[in-house]
């Protein structure tokens, strides 16, 4: 997963701090925008976890700070609800201009209300997910109700929300009453996933009930049992991201998988050196994977290294061979663990040709067998593990014929 900092400005020219999270292969199928909760920021751990979980489902995800919050420019008093909606639209327009228009909006708490409004205005948005969202925008006014009367008298005051000071004015307060969220949800006509904790003490579960009532199908509800409003437990936020990623696939057209042509061979690999550093796409007839180098030697670590893949093929062949042998013998082998490591060692470490000094490729293979097996069966399985086809290939003389292919 790769993070890219974006330079996005809202309609007032203020810079919004934003980051784009990309899936491991750096090629998202779709894009999503995440809107954080009231007075929060995009650096909240729940926001990061949900965003990163979505990347595992092939999304490119933009998380950003609303005007006047986090590290975005502007004052908190300018971060009224309609400005939040406009920030979402500005981010979406940036994505459309530089990448691809977002097809999914995700919002947490008041950010959930904001994505409902923004999603109703953006044609590119095909689905919306909310987490702990209020059923009315004015719901959040209780958080600063202690300062509302003072605002009416003085025009601008400093309030305290969650132990943090913020300055607000009358426009900020009045803006929360301008949006008829129930009416917007009634007319939304887009797939909607509502997620809410049943014992949310900040935004009660009745809000989810109202939103679900207003919405038309296709609509879905997921109970976040045991979670709190801010999803402070990472298991809850990771769960939310994974559920959204699985749910939304039903509403997106299946994209044709861009496969590399193996040209009649078993496997093909491709590296675009200018764009992808060491990240190599590997394709068989029916499957694809990513290979890379670790960051320690200049790679991005988006996939296993070449030698890790070599170890993996030996492991896969060993486990499958042991399974087939044990089944044929009707032995009670239930599980197999194989651990391997590749290294270079001097031949003299193995008392081999002491007069010809050279280094050898060494693969250490450790096997753990689980099942009702006696000692003779265990020893026999150890012998059989060395007879798997890949093991034999690695220990035999291998001839690699290299041919240049011309188009």
C-alpha positions in Angstrom: 0.0 0.0 0.0 1.4 3.3 -1.1 0.5 6.8 0.2 0.8 9.9 -1.9 0.3 13.5 -0.6 -2.1 15.5 -2.8 -2.2 19.3 -3.4 -6.0 20.0 -3.3 -7.6 23.4 -3.0 -11.2 24.1 -2.1 -13.4 26.6 -3.9 -12.0 29.4 -1.7 -8.4 28.6 -2.7 -7.6 27.1 0.7 -5.3 24.1 0.7 -6.7 20.9 2.0 -4.3 18.3 3.4 -5.1 15.1 1.6 -3.5 11.7 1.0 -4.2 9.1 -1.6 -3.8 5.5 -0.5 -3.3 3.0 -3.3 -3.6 -0.8 -3.4 -0.5 -3.0 -3.6 -0.4 -3.1 -7.3 -0.8 0.7 -7.5 -3.6 0.3 -10.0 -7.0 0.9 -8.3 -10.1 -0.4 -10.0 -12.2 2.4 -8.5 -11.7 5.5 -6.3 -13.3 6.4 -2.9 -13.3 9.5 -0.8 -13.4 9.4 3.0 -15.0 12.2 5.1 -13.9 12.3 8.8 -16.1 13.0 11.9 -16.9 16.4 13.4 -13.8 18.2 14.8 -11.6 15.1 13.9 -9.0 14.8 11.1 -7.9 12.3 8.5 -5.1 11.2 10.8 -7.5 9.5 13.1 -6.5 5.9 13.4 -10.0 4.7 12.4 -9.9 6.8 9.2 -6.5 5.3 8.3 -7.6 1.7 9.1 -10.8 2.0 7.0 -9.0 3.6 4.1 -6.2 0.9 4.1 -8.8 -1.9 4.4 -10.5 -0.5 1.3 -7.2 -0.5 -0.7 -7.1 -4.3 -0.2 -10.4 -4.4 -2.2 -8.8 -2.6 -5.1 -9.7 1.0 -4.2 -7.7 4.1 -4.4 -8.8 6.1 -1.3 -8.5 9.8 -0.6 -8.6 10.9 3.0 -8.4 14.6 3.7 -8.9 17.2 6.4 -11.9 19.5 6.2 -11.3 23.3 6.1 -9.9 24.5 9.4 -9.3 21.1 10.8 -6.1 18.9 11.0 -3.5 20.5 8.7 -5.9 22.0 6.2 -5.9 25.8 5.8 -8.7 28.0 7.1 -10.4 28.5 10.4 -12.7 26.2 12.2 -15.5 28.7 12.0 -15.3 28.3 8.2 -15.8 24.5 8.5 -19.6 24.7 8.7 -21.5 21.8 7.2 -22.2 23.2 3.7 -18.5 24.0 3.5 -17.7 20.4 4.4 -19.9 19.3 1.5 -18.2 21.7 -0.8 -14.8 20.4 0.3 -16.0 16.9 -0.6 -17.0 18.1 -4.1 -13.6 19.9 -4.5 -11.8 16.7 -3.7 -14.0 14.7 -6.0 -13.3 17.2 -8.8 -9.6 17.0 -8.2 -9.7 13.2 -8.5 -11.7 13.4 -11.7 -9.2 15.8 -13.2 -6.0 14.0 -12.2 -7.0 10.3 -11.7 -10.6 9.1 -11.9 -13.9 10.4 -10.5 -14.8 8.7 -7.2 -17.5 6.1 -7.3 -17.7 5.5 -3.6 -18.1 8.0 -0.7 -17.5 6.9 2.9 -18.3 9.2 5.9 -17.9 8.9 9.6 -20.3 10.7 12.0 -21.1 14.2 10.6 -18.9 13.2 7.7 -21.5 10.5 7.0 -24.1 13.3 6.6 -21.8 15.2 4.4 -21.2 12.3 2.0 -25.0 11.8 1.7 -25.4 15.4 0.6 -22.3 15.4 -1.7 -23.2 12.0 -3.1 -26.6 13.3 -4.1 -24.9 15.9 -6.2 -22.1 13.9 -7.8 -23.1 11.7 -10.8 -19.9 9.7 -10.6 -20.8 8.4 -7.1 -22.4 5.0 -7.4 -22.6 4.0 -3.7 -22.4 5.6 -0.3 -21.5 4.2 3.1 -22.0 5.9 6.5 -20.6 5.0 9.9 -22.3 6.4 13.0 -24.0 9.1 11.0 -26.7 11.4 12.4 -30.2 11.5 10.9 -30.2 15.3 10.9 -27.3 17.7 10.4 -28.4 19.9 13.4 -27.8 16.9 15.7 -24.2 18.0 16.3 -25.4 21.4 17.7 -25.7 19.8 21.1 -21.9 19.6 21.2 -21.6 23.3 21.4 -25.1 24.2 22.7 -23.4 25.9 25.7 -22.1 28.6 23.4 -25.1 29.2 21.1 -26.8 31.9 23.2 -23.4 33.6 23.6 -22.9 33.6 19.8 -26.2 35.3 19.3 -25.1 38.0 21.8 -21.5 38.5 20.8 -21.4 37.2 17.2 -18.3 35.1 17.8 -17.2 33.1 20.8 -14.7 30.4 21.8 -16.2 27.0 22.7 -14.8 23.8 24.0 -15.5 20.5 22.3 -13.9 17.3 23.6 -11.3 19.3 25.6 -10.2 21.4 22.6 -11.0 25.1 22.0 -12.7 26.3 18.8 -14.0 29.6 17.7 -17.4 29.8 16.1 -19.7 32.5 14.8 -23.4 32.8 14.0 -23.1 31.7 10.4 -21.4 28.5 11.6 -24.3 27.8 13.9 -27.1 28.7 11.5 -25.6 26.6 8.7 -26.5 23.4 10.5 -30.2 24.1 10.1 -30.1 24.7 6.4 -29.9 21.1 5.3 -32.9 18.8 5.1 -31.1 15.5 5.4 -34.2 13.2 5.5 -35.4 14.7 2.2 -32.0 14.3 0.6 -31.9 10.6 1.7 -35.4 10.0 0.4 -34.4 11.2 -3.1 -30.9 9.7 -3.1 -31.7 6.6 -5.2 -28.2 5.2 -4.8 -27.0 2.0 -2.9 -26.6 3.0 0.8 -24.8 1.1 3.5 -25.6 2.3 7.1 -23.2 1.1 9.8 -23.8 2.0 13.4 -22.9 0.8 16.9 -26.0 -0.1 18.9 -24.7 1.5 22.1 -23.2 4.7 20.5 -23.4 7.3 23.2 -22.5 10.2 20.9 -24.9 9.6 18.0 -27.7 7.2 19.1 -28.7 4.1 17.2 -32.1 5.7 16.5 -30.3 7.8 13.9 -29.4 4.8 11.9 -33.0 3.6 12.1 -34.3 6.9 10.8 -31.8 7.0 7.9 -32.7 3.5 7.0 -36.4 4.4 7.0 -35.9 7.4 4.8 -33.7 5.6 2.3 -35.0 3.5 -0.7 -33.6 0.2 -1.7 -30.9 -1.0 -2.3 -30.1 -0.1 1.3 -28.3 -2.2 3.9 -27.6 -2.0 7.6 -24.7 -3.5 9.6 -24.6 -3.4 13.4 -21.2 -2.6 14.9 -21.8 -4.5 18.1 -19.4 -3.6 20.8 -17.9 -0.6 19.0 -17.8 3.0 20.3 -18.6 6.1 18.2 -14.9 6.8 17.3 -14.1 3.2 16.5 -11.1 3.4 18.9 -10.6 -0.4 18.7 -8.7 -1.1 15.5 -10.5 -4.4 15.1 -13.8 -2.4 14.6 -12.4 0.0 12.1 -10.7 -2.7 10.1 -13.9 -4.6 10.1 -15.8 -1.6 8.8 -13.4 -1.1 5.9 -13.5 -4.8 5.0 -17.3 -4.9 5.1 -17.6 -1.8 2.9 -15.2 -3.2 0.4 -17.1 -6.5 0.1 -20.6 -4.8 0.1 -19.9 -2.3 -2.6 -18.7 -4.8 -5.2 -22.3 -5.8 -5.8 -23.1 -2.4 -7.2 -20.0 -1.9 -9.4 -19.7 -3.4 -12.9 -17.2 -6.2 -13.0 -14.1 -4.9 -14.7 -12.3 -7.0 -17.2 -9.0 -8.2 -15.6 -6.2 -6.8 -17.6 -4.1 -10.0 -18.2 -0.7 -10.2 -19.7 -0.5 -12.5 -22.7 1.6 -15.5 -21.8 2.1 -16.2 -25.5 1.7 -19.9 -25.0 4.2 -20.1 -22.1 3.4 -21.0 -18.5 4.2 -17.7 -16.9 4.8 -14.1 -18.1 6.2 -11.2 -16.1 6.3 -7.5 -16.9 8.1 -4.5 -15.4 7.5 -0.9 -16.6 10.9 0.5 -15.4 10.0 4.1 -15.7 6.8 3.8 -13.7 7.1 0.9 -11.3 10.7 0.8 -10.0 11.1 -2.9 -9.2 7.4 -3.8 -8.9 6.8 -6.6 -11.4 3.5 -8.0 -12.5 3.4 -11.8 -12.9 0.7 -13.6 -14.8 -0.2 -17.3 -15.4 -3.1 -18.4 -17.5 -5.6 -17.9 -14.6 -3.8 -16.0 -11.8 -1.7 -12.9 -11.2 0.6 -11.7 -8.4 3.1 -9.0 -7.7 6.8 -9.3 -7.0 9.1 -6.6 -5.6 12.3 -5.9 -3.7 12.3 -4.8 -0.1 12.8 -1.1 0.8 16.2 -1.9 2.2 17.6 -2.3 -1.3 15.5 0.4 -3.0 12.3 -1.4 -3.7 8.7 -0.6 -2.6 8.0 -3.9 -0.9 4.6 -4.3 -2.7 5.1 -8.0 -3.1 7.4 -10.9 -2.3 11.0 -10.8 -3.5 12.2 -13.2 -6.2 13.8 -15.5 -3.6 10.7 -15.4 -1.4 8.7 -16.5 -4.4 11.3 -19.3 -5.0 10.9 -20.4 -1.3 7.1 -20.2 -1.8 7.1 -22.5 -4.7 9.1 -25.1 -2.8 6.8 -24.7 0.2 3.7 -25.2 -1.9 5.0 -28.2 -3.7 6.2 -29.8 -0.4 2.8 -29.4 1.4 0.9 -30.7 -1.6 3.2 -33.7 -2.0 2.9 -34.6 1.7 -0.9 -34.3 1.5 -1.2 -36.7 -1.5 1.2 -39.2 0.1 -0.5 -39.2 3.5 -3.9 -39.6 1.8 -2.7 -42.5 -0.3 -1.3 -44.2 2.8 -4.5 -43.3 4.8 -2.3 -41.7 7.5 -3.8 -39.2 9.9 -2.0 -36.1 8.7 -4.1 -33.0 9.5 -1.8 -30.0 9.0 1.6 -29.2 7.5 3.7 -26.2 8.2 6.8 -25.6 6.0 9.4 -22.9 6.8 12.1 -22.0 4.3 15.0 -19.5 4.0 17.5 -19.0 1.2 21.1 -17.9 1.8 24.6 -18.1 0.4 27.1 -20.3 2.3 30.7 -21.3 1.7 31.2 -24.8 0.3 33.8 -25.5 3.0 31.0 -25.2 5.6 29.7 -28.5 4.1 33.1 -30.1 3.7 32.7 -30.0 -0.1 35.7 -29.6 -2.4 37.9 -27.8 0.1 40.4 -27.0 -2.7 37.7 -25.3 -4.8 36.6 -22.3 -2.8 33.1 -21.0 -3.8 29.7 -20.1 -2.4 26.6 -22.2 -2.6 22.9 -21.5 -2.7 21.4 -23.0 0.4 17.7 -23.4 1.2 16.9 -24.4 4.8 13.6 -26.2 5.0 11.8 -26.9 8.3 8.7 -29.0 8.5 6.0 -29.3 11.2 3.6 -32.1 10.9 0.3 -32.2 12.9 -1.7 -35.4 13.2 -1.8 -38.8 14.9 1.4 -40.1 13.5 4.0 -42.5 14.8 7.8 -42.0 14.6 8.2 -44.2 11.5 5.4 -42.3 9.6 7.0 -38.9 10.6 10.4 -40.1 9.3 8.9 -41.3 6.1 7.1 -38.0 5.5 10.3 -36.2 6.0 11.9 -38.4 3.2 8.9 -37.8 0.9 9.2 -34.0 1.4 12.5 -34.1 -0.5 10.9 -35.9 -3.4 8.4 -33.2 -4.4 8.9 -32.0 -8.0 10.2 -28.5 -7.1 12.6 -29.9 -4.6 14.0 -32.2 -7.3 14.2 -29.4 -9.8 16.2 -27.2 -7.4 18.6 -30.0 -6.6 19.1 -31.2 -10.1 21.1 -29.6 -12.9 18.9 -27.0 -14.5 19.3 -25.7 -18.0 17.8 -22.3 -18.7 17.5 -21.4 -22.4 17.2 -17.7 -23.0 15.8 -16.4 -26.3 15.1 -12.7 -27.3 11.5 -12.2 -28.4 10.9 -9.6 -31.2 7.5 -8.2 -32.0 
